[in-house]
Amino acid sequence: MIDALYILGNGSQCWNQELKYSLRSLDKYCPDVVNVYIAGICPDFIDKYKVIWCDIQDVSNPRFNHWWKVSNTFKKHPEMSKEVVLMYDDIFFTKKTELTTYPYYYSGILKAVNKENRYHLAKEKSHRFLNSIGESVLDFENHCPIRYNRYKFRKMEDIFNGLKDDLVGLSVRSVYANMFANRKEMVQQKDLKIRQPVVNLEQVIENRNCFSISADMFYGEVYEWLKKEFPERSKYEK
């Protein structure tokens, strides 16, 4: 059994509908999840008696913010399961999925495809850092869940504490997985984040246990599919 942690920002251009359907998909397809924690804002439709809300505000750049929210949730809630699956509000499950043994999906080698983009520069910087300490340099930035061991995650504190004001920072997921994930649990798979309109969503997500979307792709075929697939409220809603 495992707990799930959602880290949320200061708002959603889709009025948090992504989170609503992500939770419905989690409720329907992930039977081994015990508790759901939400770090950040807590939308009005959430039943605060059914989730554990952590009021942790955004800080600094996205990479450090990721570290900050996860790390502080772990500190504030020592009762969490030893391993926690990190979720984003734009991840939707498509079939029954055991998160306790969820693989570490990677897409290839960490590299900066666009050196004008801080996200890509963080991947390049992470590559250099991991290489300097003798670790593998795989890219675990896929838009899918990732399992964090709370105790191993805390071992990265010295690495990330000094990056609060770093405009580039390091990629938390990739640093963690390359340092601590079991090699036997790593699976190479192309990222599946929908960034442009699709003609046949069912065909695009076929054989995937989940998919994600960019915010401007939520309404349209994706939204219609979500309403059809998850019409019932989850246990986390009022």
C-alpha positions as CSV (number, residue, x, y, z in Angstrom):
1,M,0.0,0.0,0.0
2,I,1.1,3.5,-0.7
3,D,0.2,7.2,-0.1
4,A,-0.1,9.7,-3.0
5,L,1.1,13.3,-2.9
6,Y,-0.2,16.0,-5.3
7,I,1.9,19.2,-5.5
8,L,-0.2,22.1,-6.7
9,G,0.6,25.7,-7.7
10,N,-1.4,28.9,-7.1
11,G,-4.1,28.1,-9.5
12,S,-5.2,26.5,-12.7
13,Q,-6.4,28.1,-15.9
14,C,-8.9,25.2,-16.1
15,W,-10.3,26.0,-12.7
16,N,-8.8,22.9,-11.2
17,Q,-10.9,20.6,-13.3
18,E,-7.6,18.7,-14.1
19,L,-7.2,17.8,-10.4
20,K,-10.9,16.7,-10.2
21,Y,-10.5,14.2,-13.0
22,S,-7.0,13.1,-12.0
23,L,-8.4,12.2,-8.5
24,R,-11.3,10.4,-10.1
25,S,-8.9,8.3,-12.2
26,L,-6.8,7.6,-9.1
27,D,-9.8,6.5,-7.2
28,K,-11.0,4.2,-9.9
29,Y,-7.8,2.6,-11.1
30,C,-5.3,2.7,-8.2
31,P,-6.6,0.4,-5.4
32,D,-3.4,0.4,-3.4
33,V,-3.5,4.1,-2.6
34,V,-4.3,4.6,1.1
35,N,-4.1,8.4,1.7
36,V,-4.0,11.4,-0.6
37,Y,-2.0,14.4,0.4
38,I,-2.3,17.8,-1.3
39,A,0.6,20.3,-0.9
40,G,-0.3,23.8,-2.1
41,I,-3.8,25.2,-2.6
42,C,-6.8,23.1,-1.8
43,P,-9.7,23.7,-4.3
44,D,-13.3,24.2,-2.9
45,F,-14.6,20.9,-4.3
46,I,-12.1,18.9,-2.2
47,D,-13.4,17.2,1.0
48,K,-10.8,18.1,3.5
49,Y,-12.0,15.2,5.7
50,K,-11.0,12.8,2.9
51,V,-7.6,14.2,2.0
52,I,-4.7,15.6,4.0
53,W,-4.0,19.2,3.1
54,C,-0.5,20.7,3.5
55,D,-0.6,24.5,3.2
56,I,2.8,25.0,1.6
57,Q,3.2,28.0,-0.6
58,D,5.1,28.2,-3.8
59,V,8.7,29.5,-3.6
60,S,11.4,30.2,-6.1
61,N,11.9,28.4,-9.5
62,P,9.9,25.3,-10.5
63,R,12.7,22.8,-9.7
64,F,13.3,24.1,-6.2
65,N,9.6,24.5,-5.7
66,H,9.2,20.8,-6.4
67,W,11.9,19.9,-3.9
68,W,10.5,22.4,-1.3
69,K,6.9,21.1,-1.4
70,V,7.8,17.4,-1.3
71,S,10.5,17.8,1.3
72,N,8.3,19.9,3.6
73,T,5.4,17.6,3.3
74,F,7.6,14.7,4.3
75,K,8.8,16.7,7.4
76,K,5.3,17.8,8.5
77,H,3.8,14.3,8.0
78,P,6.0,11.6,9.3
79,E,3.0,9.2,9.3
80,M,3.1,9.0,5.5
81,S,4.0,5.6,3.9
82,K,7.7,4.9,3.5
83,E,7.3,5.2,-0.2
84,V,5.0,7.9,-1.6
85,V,3.9,8.3,-5.2
86,L,4.2,11.9,-6.5
87,M,1.3,13.0,-8.7
88,Y,0.5,16.1,-10.8
89,D,-3.0,17.4,-11.4
90,D,-2.7,16.7,-15.2
91,I,-2.1,13.0,-14.9
92,F,-5.0,10.7,-15.7
93,F,-5.0,6.9,-15.3
94,T,-6.5,4.7,-18.0
95,K,-6.5,1.3,-16.5
96,K,-5.9,-0.5,-13.2
97,T,-2.4,0.4,-11.9
98,E,-0.5,-0.8,-8.9
99,L,1.4,2.3,-7.7
100,T,3.3,0.4,-5.0
101,T,5.4,-1.2,-7.7
102,Y,5.1,1.6,-10.4
103,P,8.2,1.6,-12.7
104,Y,10.6,4.4,-13.0
105,Y,10.0,5.5,-16.6
106,Y,12.8,7.3,-18.4
107,S,13.0,8.6,-22.0
108,G,16.7,8.5,-22.7
109,I,19.7,10.6,-21.6
110,L,19.5,13.9,-19.8
111,K,20.3,16.7,-22.3
112,A,19.3,20.3,-23.1
113,V,17.3,20.3,-26.4
114,N,16.6,24.0,-26.1
115,K,19.4,25.9,-24.4
116,E,17.1,29.0,-24.2
117,N,14.8,27.1,-21.9
118,R,15.6,26.8,-18.1
119,Y,13.8,23.4,-17.9
120,H,16.2,22.0,-20.5
121,L,19.2,23.8,-19.0
122,A,18.3,22.1,-15.6
123,K,18.4,18.7,-17.4
124,E,21.9,19.5,-18.7
125,K,23.0,20.8,-15.3
126,S,21.7,17.6,-13.7
127,H,23.6,15.5,-16.3
128,R,26.8,17.3,-15.3
129,F,26.1,16.9,-11.5
130,L,25.2,13.2,-11.7
131,N,28.2,12.5,-13.9
132,S,30.5,14.2,-11.3
133,I,29.4,11.9,-8.6
134,G,29.6,8.7,-10.7
135,E,25.8,8.2,-11.2
136,S,23.9,7.3,-14.3
137,V,22.5,10.2,-16.3
138,L,19.0,9.0,-17.5
139,D,16.1,11.4,-18.1
140,F,13.2,10.7,-15.7
141,E,11.3,13.9,-16.6
142,N,8.4,11.9,-18.1
143,H,5.0,13.4,-17.2
144,C,3.9,10.4,-15.1
145,P,3.9,9.4,-11.4
146,I,7.2,8.7,-9.7
147,R,7.8,6.9,-6.4
148,Y,9.9,8.7,-3.7
149,N,11.2,6.9,-0.7
150,R,10.9,9.5,2.1
151,Y,14.2,8.7,3.8
152,K,16.2,8.6,0.6
153,F,14.6,11.8,-0.6
154,R,15.8,13.5,2.5
155,K,19.4,12.5,1.7
156,M,19.3,15.1,-1.1
157,E,18.7,17.9,1.3
158,D,22.3,19.2,1.1
159,I,22.2,19.2,-2.7
160,F,18.9,21.2,-3.0
161,N,19.1,23.5,0.0
162,G,21.6,25.7,-1.8
163,L,19.6,26.0,-5.0
164,K,16.7,28.3,-3.7
165,D,18.0,31.3,-5.7
166,D,19.4,29.3,-8.6
167,L,17.3,30.3,-11.7
168,V,18.1,27.0,-13.4
169,G,18.4,24.5,-10.5
170,L,18.5,20.7,-10.8
171,S,15.8,18.3,-12.0
172,V,14.5,16.7,-8.8
173,R,13.0,13.6,-10.4
174,S,16.1,12.7,-12.4
175,V,18.5,13.4,-9.6
176,Y,16.5,11.2,-7.3
177,A,15.9,8.3,-9.7
178,N,19.5,8.1,-10.9
179,M,20.8,8.2,-7.3
180,F,18.3,5.9,-5.6
181,A,15.9,4.0,-7.9
182,N,16.4,0.2,-8.4
183,R,17.8,-0.4,-11.9
184,K,15.5,-3.4,-12.2
185,E,12.5,-1.1,-11.9
186,M,13.6,1.3,-14.6
187,V,11.7,1.1,-17.9
188,Q,12.4,3.2,-21.1
189,Q,9.3,4.7,-22.5
190,K,8.6,7.8,-24.6
191,D,6.8,10.6,-22.7
192,L,3.1,10.8,-23.3
193,K,2.1,14.4,-22.7
194,I,-0.5,15.7,-25.1
195,R,0.6,19.1,-26.3
196,Q,-1.5,19.5,-29.4
197,P,-5.1,18.5,-30.5
198,V,-5.6,14.8,-31.1
199,V,-8.1,13.2,-33.5
200,N,-8.5,9.9,-31.7
201,L,-7.6,10.0,-28.0
202,E,-8.3,6.3,-27.5
203,Q,-5.7,5.4,-30.1
204,V,-3.1,7.8,-28.7
205,I,-3.3,6.5,-25.1
206,E,-3.7,2.8,-26.1
207,N,-1.4,0.5,-24.0
208,R,-0.5,3.3,-21.6
209,N,-1.5,3.2,-17.9
210,C,-1.8,7.0,-17.8
211,F,-1.3,10.1,-19.9
212,S,-0.9,13.8,-19.2
213,I,-1.8,17.1,-21.0
214,S,-0.6,20.6,-21.3
215,A,-3.1,23.1,-19.8
216,D,-4.3,24.4,-23.2
217,M,-5.2,20.9,-24.3
218,F,-7.6,20.1,-21.5
219,Y,-10.8,21.3,-23.1
220,G,-11.9,19.5,-26.3
221,E,-11.6,15.8,-26.9
222,V,-9.6,15.2,-23.7
223,Y,-12.3,16.8,-21.5
224,E,-15.1,14.9,-23.3
225,W,-13.2,11.6,-22.8
226,L,-12.7,12.4,-19.1
227,K,-16.4,13.2,-18.5
228,K,-17.4,10.0,-20.1
229,E,-14.7,7.8,-18.4
230,F,-15.1,9.3,-14.9
231,P,-18.7,10.6,-14.5
232,E,-18.9,9.8,-10.8
233,R,-17.4,11.9,-8.0
234,S,-14.3,10.4,-6.3
235,K,-14.3,9.8,-2.6
236,Y,-12.1,12.9,-2.3
237,E,-14.9,15.3,-3.4
238,K,-17.6,16.9,-1.4
